């Protein structure tokens, strides 16, 4: 069984959308990545930190998904990272209402001994120095190191971020971030620039408009599944990353053709995530449901064409 090492926040979120609002609920990039990856036959572990205010029921939930929590540090007397946001009517834009780093402010990740030889490392959206520390702790070069990041780190820690980008195989960012990182409006040109920075593969997420995969001169586009209702987009990008990484860990194949399949699996799981608030849908998602929806993706994207 392949090993997947996940680095990312395990946190509390409070979310408001046009469809309702929540009090503090389970959230965090590491949480969404782990829940998505649990849809595949992999051994996974999360490296993260929480305070002792983090409920045992959430720990039990993650453990029940075969996620190793031995590297989830629990700080006595500490408070767990908290984010609160309000989405606008189009659900594509949001206002951050609160960001409380709490125990995350002093987080020093420690890779567990039994995952220092992981096949795939998924570096969730965190400070680049934390991501770099994890890469440096790996005893064996992983088959694939995947990086997720955002414009905040480009604005505030660009030099450190570029150091991490040099050491990875795949970067996943959205279209706005790709343009900011490269000063190129064309996503094709932006992807070419990013590949020169280090990654072999560039994944550019376009939200409800799907995702692009670039490798050398090859380009693949995967649509997002058109949905009747979207309740909460929080965690969709992380769920996509978890599905992408989980599939590649299970199949142990890091070719361009297999990364295409991974993109579809990631998009498929993200389409479930947005159907409920927070992690609710991913907590109860059955593999049979995910398989059924993959058939919808197949119908959406496959066609016969006669060339004259």
N, C-alpha and C positions, 0 to 999 in steps of 0.2 A: 504493500500500500504506500502511495506517495505521501511525502510529508510537506505540509504547507505551514510556513511561519508567518503570522500576521502581526503587524505593528500598527496600532491605531488607538484612538480614544475609546474608552468605555465610559459612558457618561449619562447625564440626565438632560432631556430636552423638554421644553415647553413650547407648544406649537399652536399658532392660530392661522386658520385658512378660512375662505368664504363658507366652508362646510361645517365649521365648528372650531373648538379650541380644547386643549388639554392642560392639565396640571403637569407636574414633573412626571415624565415617563422615561422608559429605557431608550437610550440613543447612543450615539458615538460611532465613528467610522469603523473602529475595530469590531464593534458589535454587529453592524450590518454586514461587514465583510465575512465575519465568522458564520453568521446565520445563512448567508447565501452559499458559502463554500460547503456547508454541512449537507447540501443537497447532493453532494458527490461522495464517492467512496475514497475519502482521504483521512489522514491523521493531521489534525490542525492544532495549533497553539496560538494564543493571543498574548503578546507582550504589551502590558499597559499598567495603569495605576488608577485606583479608586480610593475614596475615603471610607472610614468605617460606617458612614451613613448609607452605604450601598447595600440594598436589601439582599438577604440570603436567597430569596426566591429568584432574583435575577441571576445570581451565581449558579443556582441549581438549574435554571433554564439553559444557560450556556453549556454547563457540564452535560446535560441530557442530550445535547446535540453532538456529543463526542468531541468537544473542544477542550483541549488541555489548558487549565487555568493556573498551572504551577508558576508561571511567570507574570501573573496578574498581582501586582503589589497592592496590599491593603494597608493604608497609612492610618495608624491609630490616632484618633482625634482629628483626622483630616476630613475635608469636604471634597466630594466628587466634582469633577469638571461639569459645568452647567452652561447650556446655550438656550436662548429663547429667541424665537423669530415669528414674524407675521408676514404671511404671503398675500400678495395683491390678487385681484380677481383673475388675472391671466395665469397665475401660479408659476410664472417664469421669473418673476421678480419678487424680492422679499426684503424686509427691513429686519436687521438684527436688533433685538430689544435689550439683550443682555448676554455678555460673555464673561463667565467667571472661571478663570483657570484653576484656582484652588490647588489641589495636590499636583496637577499637571505642571505647575510652574517650576517645580524642583525635580521633575521626573528624570531618572537615569535608567534607561532600559538595560535589562540583563537577559541575554538570550539563554534559555534553558539548555542544559548540556545535551539532552536527548533530541533537541531540534537544531543544534549547531551544524548539522549536516543536512538541513532541509533541502528538498528538491527545488521548491519555489519559495521565494520570499516576497510578500506583499507589503510594501511600505505605504501604509495609509497616510492620510494628510496630517502631518505633524511638522514641527520645526525641523529643518534640514539637518541640524546637528544631531538630533535624536535618530533620524533615519541613517545618517552616516555611521553613527556609533554601532548600530545593529549590523550594517554591512561589514564593518571592521571586525565584529565578533564572530563571524561565520568561519568555522574551521575548514570547510570545503566550499569551493566556489559553487553556488547553486546553479542549476540548469537555467534558471530564469529569475531575475530580480525585476520586480514591477514597482514603479513609483507613481503614486498619486500626489498631486500638489495643487496649489491654488494661487490666485493673484496676490493674496496677502503676503506670501513668502517672497514673491517676485518684487513686491514693493519694499519689503523691510529686510530681507536676508538674501539678496540675489547672489552674492558671491558664494555663500555657503550652499545655496541651492544648486549652483552650477557645478560645485564640487561633487555633489551627490549624483547629478545627471551624468557626469563622466563615468560613473561606476555601475550604471544600471543597463538593463536590456530593453525594457519597455517603459514608456511614460504614458500616462493617461491624464489628459487635461481637456478642458472645454475649448470651444473655438475662440472665445474672447481671450482666454489665457494664452493660447498658442500665438495669437497675434501680438499680445503684449510681450511675450518672451522673445519674439523675433523681430518685431517691428515690420512684419510682413502681413498685408491684408489677405493675400491669396493663401488659402490653407495648404495648397500643394507646395508653394514656396516655403511656407512656415515649417511644414513637416520636413522638407529637405534640410533646412537650417538646423532644426532640432536634431536630426540624425547626425549632423556634423559635430554636435556637442557630445555625442556618446551613444545614445540608445540605437539599437538596431531597428526597433519597431516604435512607431508613434501612433497612439490611439487618440483621436480627437472626437470628443463627445459633443453632440449637438442637441441634447435634451430630447424633446418630443420629435425631433427630426432625425434621430438615429445616431450613428457613429461611423467614423472613417478610420481605416487601418492603413498605414503606410509602411513599406519596407523596400528600400532601394527605389527602383522605378515602378514597383507594384502598388496598386491602390485597390482597396476593397471597401464597399459601402454596405452597411447593414441598417435597414430602417428600424424605427421604433414601431411597435404594434399600436395602431390607432385604438384608443380606448374610449368607451362611452363616458366613463367617470374617472377623475383623478382627485383623490381626497387630500393627499399629502405627499409632495415630492421629496421631502426630507429623507435622505438615505438612499435615494434611487441611484446616485452615482457610485456610492460605496457598495451597494448591492450588485450593480453592474460589475464592479471590480472584483467582488467576491466570487461571482459566478464565473467570470473570466479566469481568475486564478485557480479556482477549484477545479474547473474542467481541465485546465492544462496540467494540474498536479495529478489528477486521476489518469489522464491519458498518457502522461510522460512523453509527450510529443510537442516540440517547440518549433515546428516548421511553420512557414507562412500559411500554408493551407489549413493547418490545425488551429492557428490563431484566428482564422476566419470563423471556424466553428465556435471557438471560445467567445468571440464577439457576439454571436447569435445567442449562445447560452446566457451570457451576461445580460443582454438586452431582454431576453425572455424573463429572467428572474426579476429584473428591475420593473417590468410591467406588472408584476404581482405586488411589489413593495408599495407602489403608489395607491393601491386600492383601499388601504386603511391607514389610520394614524400610526406613526412610529414604526415599531417592529412587529405590530400585531399580526399582519398578514404573513410575514416570513416565519413567525414562530410556529404557525400551524400549517404551513404549506406542505402538501403531500407531493411526493415525487411523481405520482401518476398525473397530478394536475399540471405540473411543469412539463411533462412529456406531451400531454395533450395540446398544450399551448404551443409547443414547438412545431406541431403540425400546422398551426395557423400561420406561423412565421414562414413555413415552407410554402404554403399556398400563396402567401403574400409576395414572395420573392421569386418563385420559379415559373417559368413560362417557356413555351416552344415558339420558335420563330423560323420562318422560312426565308432563306436568303435567295434572291433572284440572281 
